[in-house]
Amino acid sequence: MSPRPSRSGTAAAAIAIALLALLTYRSTLLPGLDFGDTAAFQDAGGQIEITPRQAYPLYFALGNLVVWTVGGEPAFAMNLASALWGALACGVVTWLAIALTGSVLAGGFTGLLWLGSYTFWSQAIIAEVYTLHILLLAGSVLALLWWGRRPDSLGRLAIFFAVYALGFGNHLMMVLLFPAAVIFLALTIPGGVRGLLRPTVIGLAVALASAGALQYAWNLNAMWAGEVPPSSVGEALRTFWFDVTKTDWRSTMIFGVHESALRPRLGLYWFELHQQFGTPGVVVAVIGFFALAVRRWREALLLLLAYVVSVVFAYTYNVGDAHVFFLPSHLFIALAAGYGVLVIAHFLGAVVSRFVTTRAQHLAAHAIGTAALALALIYPAWRIYDTWPAVDRSGDTRPRALLDGLAGDLSPERTLLIADVNWQLQNGLDYYARHIRPELAYVHGGDRVMTLPWLIAGNRAIGRDVLVTDVTAGILRAAYGPLFGIEPDDRPAVRRLAERLAPLDHSMTYAIALLRPYPDLPFDAAELDAAVAGLTGGTATLPHDGVYTIMVGRVGARPLLLRSERRPFRTAVSIGDVTLDVRMESWLPPDTMRRAGFGHVIANRTHVLTLERGVSVVTLTPAGHVVQATYASGLFAPLRRHIVRSAAEARGLSPIQSHEGLSPKQ
C-alpha cells in the first residue's frame, strides 16, 4: 500500500472536485420556477418565518442567506443554493473517500462518480433538500472515521455529535445513520459498550443533540406568532411534532409498500443503481466492499449497516419519488466503488510487476497501480459527459411558460382568477402569483367554496371578469349546479395538439412520445391520434397500451423509429445530420414525480425535449434546432380557462343587480 496522502494533497483534491462540481451544476442549473415541492421551497426562500409544517430550518436558513446575497427572484437563488451544497458535498465525499482508501486518485474516482450520478445531479440544480442532506451525511461519516483513528479523543467525538445533530435541522432522514453509527462507536471506543455509556459521553451526546434540536425553535416560534396561538405548551408541542414529522401522511408511507409490490421493486432498484453508476460502477463497489471487510472490518460494517438501513427505508417507502430517497444508500455504494478501484489497481500492479526483476518489483507495482487508478478516472469522466445533456435544465422555462399561458395576459383591474389545479402546479402557481405577478387578482376556489357566490358576484359588480380553471369549474358545478353559467374562454383558446403543431414542413424531424399517463389526468386518445396522423401523413399510428412509447421520423413520412416497451430503454436514430438520443429515465408506473422529467430526447448532444407522463412532442429543423416542443394529456398540457357568470346575468340582469340578489340579508 502507498503511504497515506498528505493533508494538503487531500484538501487540494477535494477542492478541485468541489469546484468542478460547482461549474457543472451551475452550467446546468434550472434558471427559475419549477413545480411540486421545489416550487414550495422556492416560494419560502427569503421568508423570515417558517412554520412547523415547512420544517427544514437549516435548509431555509442557509437558503435565505443565498437569496439575500444574490437578490432577484428567490427561485433562481434557491436553485443556486442547492448547487452550492451539492458542490460542497462532492468535495466532502472526495475527502471521505480519500480517508477511507488512503489514495487521492481513488478518492477522486469516488468524487467524480458521485458528481455525475444522475439523481444527485438532478437534485443539485433545483431547490431541494437532498444535496445539503448528503453534505451533512458525508460530513458525519467523515467525522466518525476521523474519530476512529483516535477513539480516545473526546474532542473528535464531539465534532461527530455536532455535525450529526446539525444534520437533523435539514432532514430527519439523518436518523438512518443512527444504528450504524452506534454500533461503530461501541466497537471502536475504548471499553466497548461500557465506554460508550460513560456519563461523559452520554452527557456530550445529549447536550449536542439538544443544541441541534434548537434549530426548530424557529418553526415553533411561528406557531406562537400566528393569529391563533396554541392554548398550552402541551398543545403546541403536539401540533409541532405532528407537523414537523408529517404524521398525517408519513405513517402510511414508512414500510407502506404493499407486499405484492416488493418483489417487482427489485427491477426498480437495479434501474436506480445502473442509472447512477452503470454496471461497472456497481461491480467495482461489490469488490471494494468485500476487500474492505477483509482489511478493515469495522469500517466495512459501518458502510454495510448504513447502506442496508438506507436502502430498506427507501425500498419500502411508499412515495411517488422513491428515487431521491435512495440517495443516501447510493453514497455508500460510491464509497465502496472507490475502494474497489484501489484494490483492482493494486492487484494489476502486483500481477504485472512479477514480469520485471525482483529489485524493481515494488517500484513497478506502485507505478502500474498509479497508472491504473489514473486511467480509471476516465470512467466517471465519461459518465459525466454522457449524462450532461440529459440533466441539463439551463434552458428549461416550461413551468413559467405554462403559467404565463394561464395568467400572463390577465389584468388585475379587469379580471379575477379563481384557480385550482393539480397540487404540483398549484405550488408553482402560488409562487407565480407571489413573486412573478404579485399584482394578479388570484385566489384558490377550493379554500372558499361556501363564499364563492358572493366573491364572484362582488367582482362582477365592479366590472371584473371572473375566470376559473377546469378543476374550479368542476367545484362550482358540483356545489352550485345551475347557479352559474360557465363557458370556455377563448382569450387565448387552448388549441388541440395537431393545431398547435401546425404548420408542418416535410423537411422537419419530429419525436412524439407517450409515457403512461397519470390516472388522475384525462388522456385524450383522439387528440394523440390526430397529431400522429399529421406528423406521419397518416402512414402510422402510435400504440396506446405501452408504458414507454416513442416515434421518430420526418414529417409526412413513415417513421424511422417506433418502439414501445414496458421497461425503460435507451435508443438512438440518425436522420440526416441529426442523431437523436432517446432516453427513458424513470420507472413507471410507480414514479409519479420526476423533477428532471421521465425521459429525454437529445439531438446532437443538445437537450431538445423533456419527456413527461402523457404526450410529449418536439419538431426540429434539419439542423436539429427546436421548432416547437409541447405537451398533451399530462402535467404540462396547456391549462384551459372558463368565464363565469351568474344565472341572473344570463337572464339579462346587470352584474350589480345580480350582486344585490346574492347579498346576505341584514
Protein Blocks (a to p, Z undefined) as FASTA:
>chain_A
ZZdddfklmmmmmmmmmmmmmmmmmmmgcfbdcehjllmmmmmgopabdcfklmomllmm
mmmmmmmmngpjfklmmmmmmmmmmmmmmmmmmmmmmmmnopaklmmmmmmmmmmpmklm
mmmmcccfklmmmmmmmmmmmmmmmmmmmmmbmklmmmmmmmmmmmmmmomklmmmmmmm
mmmmmmmpghijmlmmpmklmmmmmmmmmmmmmmmmmmmmmmmmmmbdcfbfklmmmmmm
mmmnommlmmmmgopacfklmmmmmmmmmmmmmmmnommlmmmmmmmmmmmmmmmmmlmm
mmmmmmmmmmmmmmmmccfklmlmmmmmmmmmmmmmmmmmmmmmmmmmmmmmmmpcfklm
mmmmmmmmmmmmmmmmmmmmmmmmmmmmmmmcklmcklmmmmmmmmmmpcfkloccdddd
dfklmmmmmmmmmmmmmmbccddfklmmmmmmmmmmmmmmnopacdddfklmmmmmmmno
mmpccdddfbdcdddfklmmpccdfkbccddddddddfkbccdfklmmmmmmmmnnopac
cdfkbmbdcddddehiacfbdcddfbdcdddddehjbccddddfbdcfklmbdfkojbdc
deehiafbdcdehjddddddfkopafbdcdehifklccdddddddfklmnopafklmmmm
mpccZZ
